[in-house]
Amino acid sequence: MKKKYFGTDGIRGCANKFPMTIDFAQKVAVATAARMIVGKDQIQTKRVLIGKDTRESGYMLEQALASGFLAMGVDVILSGPIPTPAVAMLTRSLRCDLGIMVSASHNPYQDNGIKLFGADGYKLSDAKEHEIETFIENGFDDSVYDDEALGKASRLDDALGRYMEYVKSAVPRFFDFSGLKVVVDAANGAAYKIAPKLLWELEAEVIAIGDKPNGRNINEGCGATDTAALSAAVLEHKANIGIALDGDADRLIVVDEKGQVVDGDQLMSVLALEMHKSGELAHDTIVTTVMSNLGMEHFLASRQIHMKRTSVGDRYVMEEMRAGHFTLGGEQSGHIILGHHSTTGDGLLAAMKILQVLKTSGKTASEALNVFAPFPQVLKNVRYEGISPLDTDKVKHAIEDADKRLAGTGRVLVRASGTEPLIRVMAEGKDTGEVNAVVDALCNVIAEK
């Protein structure tokens, strides 16, 4: 059954428009409390942690969610601006029953979202999200509230400090980044304070950009989705490496000393090789999505490392990792999950491991972090209104034709975005011209519907 409100990464939309309204956020809180906390015999604490990024609409949605939980007799802990992986970690550390992150990740400031984590720090399953949606859809009245059971709210003042020490623990004790000049772009988002401070405390020379949020400049010309400013800063300061996070800091993209982008596939391959060598790569397997490059798959296979693919979304990567007891997974877009340390994608945690590799190798970033030759890959988006074009026979036939055209030499992937009204068209193969032609032809058919 298809979910109505939840996408691949929580609920997301334009702030102050459905479903990102005060009223709906309260309903999400009430429904989540009703289905997962209230009345459950094993639940004793009845408290949730709510974090947010730096969007101005975060104040509104944070308070709306809090009021819903408080009305259901659930205590609320507010952390203020904090990375998404910090919410996952603190939910476990503080023995909360739920963790909520108010963020639209890499989207512009006008959007916002709600991500839900269970008591174990993992994102909720599709089944749990269905339960919450069903509760909302069935409607509820005042009978769900108990006037003798109201929650209390408090603020967690040391949230960032707790998370920072947790991230530091990913590298060996007494290891430092002295001798490395690092440009860090915090996307004017949730990690604007912690990212520069963390690297400085580990003795790197730090140049910070994207560290002055004003509520409206999150992801604007900065961060993991726009690395032009980062590349320019790396070249200007003659830095060894540049690190870009997204708005909620669960993604990492790197720029080498030449100002060239090193994407998530290369970073995951680097980590896979290191973990394979140290015996930490469980079952000699890495979990990625259907978007990861064929060149990566061929390269890892030549090193006796297996690659499992999932649907797009770090939650599906994590589910496969848990099912197979794997220790490394992620997405080309920069979500990297280190199973020994975290329950979700963590940009800062991944950055620590990459910087450790860089310093230990003694090589430049361009030498150490580009380990395979990617197949030419083209990805384009087609925006649509109304019903998804993927349901039309014309588009289905066009996709079949594209598959035949690249059969044996590449592949085609067409999917709907889980967070925006976009159709994402990707193709890769050995011939760049052929790949471009296939993608352009498909995009034209989809645009025509």
NUFI-608802 format. One record per residue (C-alpha): y, x, z; residue in one letter. Coordinates in steps of 0.2 Angstrom, whole numbers, plus 5000, padded with zeros to 4 digits. Layout:
! residues N
YXZa...
END
This chain:
! residues 449
500050005000m501750074995k502950095009k504650005008k505850115018y504950275021f504950405007g504150575006t505250635020d505750495031g507050355028i508550415017r510050335009g511950325008c512750315026a513450145030n512450065016k510649995019f509550065025p510650195033m511650065044t511850045062i510849885062d509349955053f509350115063a509250015079q507849915071k506950075067v507150135085a506549965092v505049955080a504550135083t504650115102a503649955101a502250025090r502050195098m502750205115i502950035125v501349965132g500350115128k499350155143d499250345139q501150355138i501950395155q503550485151t504350365138k505650475131r506250535114v507250685108l508550645095i509350795085g510450795070k511350905057d513250915054t513550765044r514950655051e513850505049s512650585062g513650525076y513550345071m511650355067l511250455083e512050325094q511250175085a509550255087l509850295105a510350115109s508850045101g507650165111f508650135127l508549945125a506649965124m506550065141g506350235133v507450385139d508350475126v508750665126i510150715114l510150885107s511650885096g511650985079p509951075078i508751125064p507350995060t505951125065p506851145082a506650955085v504750975081a504651115093m505651045107l504750875106t503150965111r503951085123s504850945133l503350825132r504250695123c503350545115d504350565099l505550675090g506950605078i507950705067m509550625059v509750715042s509650705024a509150885022s509850955005h510750795000n512650785000p513650735016y513750545010q511850525013d510950535029n509150505035g507950475049i506350595051k505050555064l503950675073f502450625085g502250695102a501250835094d502750895084g501950835067y502850715055k502150535057l500650495045s500850365032d499850245042a501050255057k502550235045e501750075038h501550005056e503350035059i503849955043e502749805046t503449775063f505249775055i504749665041e503849535052n505449515062g505649525081f506649425094d507249455111d505549445118s505249625114v506549685127y506249695145d507849675156d506949765170e506549915159a508050005152l508150185147g509350325152k510150455140a510450635144s511050795134r510050945132l511251085133d510151235130d509251165114a509751305103l509351445115g507651375118r507351365099y508051545096m506851625108e505451525100y505951595082v506051775089k504251765095s503651765077a504051945075v503252085086p504052125103r505352265101f505352245082f507152235075d508052225059f509252375061s509652455045g509652295035l511252215029k510952025028v512051885021v511551725028v512051555021d511851415033a512351275021a513751215033n512251135041g511151125057a510851315058a512751365056y512751435074k511051495077i510651585060a511951715061p511751735080k509851755079l509951895065l511351985075w510351985091e508952065081l510152205076e510452165058a512152185050e512652005047v513851925035i513851735037a514451605025i514151425025g514451425044d516051315045k515451135045p516750995045n515650845043g515850835024r515451005017n513551015021i512651085006n514251084996e514251234985g513151324997c511451335005g509651334997a510151214983t511651314977d511451504979t512951554968a514051594983a512651684992l512251794976s514051844975a514151884993a512651994992v513352094978l515052104986e514452175002h513052274994k511852185006a509952215006n509552035005i510251855006g509551715015i509951535011a509451385022l509751195018d510651065028g509351045041d508651225040a506851185036d506951275019r507151455014l507751524998i508051714996v509251814985v508752004982d509952144982e510352114964k510951944967g509351864959q508551714967v506751734975v506051564976d504751484988g503251524977d503651714978q503951704996l502351615000m501351744989s502151884999v501651805015l499951765009a499651945004l500252005021e499151875031m497651905020h497752095024k497952065043s496551935043g497751785048e497551695032l496251565037a494851535024h495851655012d496751495007t498551445005i499151265003v500451224990t501051074980t500851024962v502551104958m501951284962s501951394947n500351434937l500751614937g500651614956m498951534956e498251664944h498951804953f498251744970l496551714962a496551894956s496751944975r495351834981q496551704988i496251524985h497651394982m497451214986k498751094979r499450934986t500750794982s502550844983v503150845001g502950965015d502150835026r500650825013y500551015014v500451005033m499150865032e498050975021e498251125032m497751025047r496250945039a495651115032g496251225047h497351325035f498751445042t499951455027l500751325016g502351265008g503351214993e504151304978q505751234985s505751335000g504751235014h503651365021i502451315035i501651455046l500251365055g500051495069h501851455074h502551295068s502051115064t503351095050t504351195037g505451315046d506751415036g507251535050l505451565055l505051605037a506551715036a505951815051m504351855043k505051895026i506352015034l504952095044q503952125027v505552195019l505952325033k504152375035t503952405016s505352515014g505652444997k507152344990t507052154991a506852144972s505352264973e504552194989a504752004986l504351984967n502452004967v501951894952f502551854934a502951664934p502451564919f503951484910p504351324920q505651194916v506151054928l507350924923k507950754932n508250584924v509250464935r508750284933y509250114940e508149964944g506249974941i505450144939s505350194920p503650274924l502850094924d503250074905t501950094892d503150194882k503350324895v501450334899k501050364881h502350504880a501650584895i499950584888e500550654872d501450794882a499850834891d498850854874k500250964867r500051094882l498251074885a497451234888g499051334889t500051244902g500351084911r501550934913v502050844929l503050684929v503450604946r504750494955a505750574968s505350514985g507150524991t508250484976e508150364961p507650514950l506150544938i505750734939r504950804923v504150974925m503151074912a502551254912e501551364900g501551534891k502851484878d504551454884t505151364868g503651244868e503951204887v505751164884n505351054869a504050954879v505250924894v506650874882d505650754873a504950674889l506650664897c507350574881n505950444881v506250414900i508050394898a507850264884e506550174895k
END
